[in-house]
């Protein structure tokens, strides 16, 4: 059977680009080690399958050397000291899809003379992040105890996401690429990102993360929007409120005050400090991770530093054992409220109904095709012809 003369370095590049190792691909490509060291070559069909498995455009495999791929966000910060040039295809495709949505909505709002959103870029790194966190909460209209009134973490996350979208910010929570449940996003790679824009800002939260962690990510990415372009980038939280650069530290502190105001935390602490699990008790009240509560307690000098870090090490060790990626289950159309967002979906459906947007483009923008797009529109109260 004819073999394809593909450069070994292109095979290695494709595999590493996909964040895969040789062992993980051996079951499908038994000769991969020989391909990569130049001792053997794949057939045309094997090369096609390999490109599909590594999510590399097939034509790339015939290039003389790996192509330079610009990063989707200019200000990419490293996570876990990894080279930012090695982001996974799943993350890259998610960012591209969100940039496509943002570009369309920016143009739509500009054509309709929608005023810029005044809080985008209103904060500066020289500001007090605690004050910015309080301002964020005021603008969103969230009073004291708003999270405690939610029965579950999921309900609290939904309330916060809805409050953000009510201000004109697209807030997307998704644990997979589009609606492809076979392409789960990796929490160890990123927790969220923000795309700042005065007309169409967007925050994205990795929905494969725990609901309690999603709360912090939403608030953190919203702080990035408050900083504007200076704060645009990827977030990983390799530790809670880490010293990971000026921008990340600023957004961490703003998010902490936004979700767990110091005054509320101090008032609540005497009620739980003698509990067997005080951090977990307050986590249920504020609907955040116990680690966020623990860090707040340490920062506010309610517990000793060693108490927090002992808890942190034990909790994260257990969390790593029990964490599971989001299954993608549940009601498909209800999932679209987070994956697409009512704000964006409503704009797209309206444009399609009025003939200003072709249905194929509407399908591509939302990731919903044919009957699924029509049904989601109906569920939003916007029946399509």
URBELNOR-V22634 format. One record per pair of residues at least 24 apart in sequence whose ideal C-beta (glycine too) atoms are under 7 Angstrom apart, sorted by the first residue. I is the first residue (numbers start at 1). J is the second residue. If there is no record, write none. Layout:
BEGIN
[[I | J] [I | J]]
END
This chain:
BEGIN
[[1 | 43] [2 | 43] [2 | 44] [3 | 41] [3 | 42] [3 | 43] [4 | 41] [4 | 42] [4 | 43] [4 | 44] [4 | 47] [5 | 41] [6 | 41] [6 | 42] [6 | 47] [6 | 61] [6 | 62] [7 | 64] [8 | 35] [8 | 36] [8 | 37] [8 | 38] [9 | 65] [9 | 66] [10 | 61] [10 | 63] [10 | 66] [11 | 35] [11 | 36] [12 | 36] [13 | 66] [14 | 51] [14 | 54] [14 | 56] [14 | 61] [15 | 54] [16 | 86] [17 | 54] [17 | 56] [17 | 89] [18 | 54] [18 | 55] [18 | 88] [18 | 89] [19 | 88] [20 | 54] [25 | 53] [28 | 53] [55 | 89] [72 | 96] [72 | 99] [73 | 193] [73 | 232] [73 | 233] [73 | 234] [75 | 232] [75 | 233] [76 | 233] [76 | 234] [77 | 233] [77 | 234] [77 | 245] [77 | 248] [79 | 189] [79 | 190] [79 | 234] [79 | 236] [79 | 238] [80 | 236] [80 | 238] [88 | 186] [88 | 189] [90 | 177] [90 | 183] [90 | 185] [91 | 185] [91 | 189] [91 | 190] [93 | 177] [94 | 177] [94 | 185] [95 | 193] [97 | 178] [98 | 172] [98 | 195] [98 | 202] [98 | 204] [99 | 195] [100 | 365] [101 | 170] [101 | 202] [101 | 344] [101 | 365] [102 | 195] [102 | 197] [102 | 200] [102 | 202] [104 | 365] [105 | 200] [105 | 344] [105 | 347] [106 | 197] [106 | 199] [106 | 200] [108 | 347] [108 | 351] [109 | 199] [109 | 200] [110 | 199] [114 | 199] [116 | 198] [116 | 199] [117 | 167] [117 | 168] [117 | 198] [117 | 201] [119 | 226] [120 | 196] [120 | 198] [120 | 201] [120 | 225] [120 | 228] [121 | 196] [121 | 198] [121 | 227] [121 | 228] [121 | 229] [122 | 226] [123 | 226] [123 | 227] [125 | 230] [125 | 246] [125 | 247] [125 | 250] [129 | 250] [129 | 253] [129 | 254] [130 | 253] [130 | 257] [132 | 223] [132 | 226] [132 | 254] [133 | 254] [133 | 255] [133 | 256] [133 | 257] [133 | 258] [134 | 257] [136 | 222] [136 | 223] [136 | 226] [136 | 254] [136 | 258] [137 | 258] [139 | 167] [140 | 164] [140 | 167] [144 | 264] [147 | 286] [147 | 287] [148 | 285] [150 | 287] [153 | 211] [153 | 212] [153 | 287] [154 | 211] [156 | 215] [156 | 287] [157 | 211] [157 | 214] [157 | 215] [157 | 218] [160 | 215] [160 | 218] [161 | 218] [161 | 338] [164 | 203] [164 | 218] [164 | 222] [165 | 341] [165 | 342] [165 | 343] [169 | 201] [169 | 202] [169 | 203] [169 | 225] [170 | 200] [170 | 202] [170 | 341] [170 | 343] [170 | 344] [171 | 203] [171 | 218] [171 | 341] [172 | 202] [172 | 204] [172 | 338] [172 | 339] [172 | 341] [173 | 205] [173 | 207] [173 | 214] [173 | 338] [174 | 207] [174 | 338] [174 | 339] [175 | 206] [175 | 207] [175 | 208] [175 | 325] [175 | 326] [175 | 328] [176 | 328] [178 | 367] [179 | 339] [179 | 367] [181 | 328] [184 | 208] [184 | 325] [184 | 326] [190 | 234] [190 | 235] [190 | 236] [191 | 217] [191 | 235] [191 | 236] [191 | 237] [192 | 217] [192 | 220] [192 | 221] [192 | 235] [193 | 221] [193 | 233] [193 | 234] [193 | 235] [194 | 221] [194 | 224] [194 | 225] [194 | 231] [194 | 232] [195 | 232] [196 | 224] [196 | 225] [196 | 228] [196 | 229] [196 | 231] [196 | 232] [201 | 225] [207 | 326] [207 | 338] [208 | 325] [208 | 326] [210 | 289] [212 | 283] [212 | 287] [212 | 288] [212 | 289] [213 | 289] [215 | 259] [215 | 287] [215 | 288] [216 | 255] [216 | 259] [216 | 288] [216 | 289] [216 | 292] [219 | 255] [219 | 258] [219 | 259] [220 | 251] [220 | 252] [220 | 255] [223 | 251] [223 | 254] [223 | 255] [224 | 251] [240 | 291] [240 | 292] [240 | 295] [240 | 312] [241 | 295] [256 | 292] [256 | 296] [259 | 286] [259 | 288] [259 | 292] [260 | 286] [260 | 288] [260 | 292] [260 | 293] [260 | 296] [262 | 300] [265 | 296] [265 | 300] [266 | 300] [269 | 302] [279 | 311] [290 | 315] [291 | 315] [333 | 375] [333 | 376] [333 | 379] [336 | 368] [336 | 376] [340 | 366] [340 | 367] [342 | 380] [345 | 376] [345 | 380] [346 | 380] [346 | 382] [349 | 377] [349 | 380] [349 | 382] [349 | 384] [350 | 382] [352 | 384] [353 | 382] [353 | 384]]
END
